[in-house]
Amino acid sequence: MKPEDLEKLVTRRMPFGKYEGWLIADLPGPYLNWFAREGFPPSEIGELLHLMHEIDHNGLGELLEPLRPQREHR
């Protein structure tokens, strides 16, 4: 894992499947568990899904909150 991978979790969107368009960091635990059972895709997205599964499985999701882009108030 590289530090920039954590930032990718809060900026990259799922490119396919049931949760297409969702941020990787926002994917539900059961969906991540499904990938863990069935196999992660052999790609950067697969690596990010695996990382997010580990974070979710270990209850560390709150660690990503400071990395989320701040929304501008207008």
Buried (B, 14 or more C-beta within 10 A) or exposed (E): EEEEBBBBBBEBEBEEEEBEEBBBBBBEEEBBEBBBEEEBBEEEBEBBBBBBBEBBEEEEBEEBEEBBEEEEEE
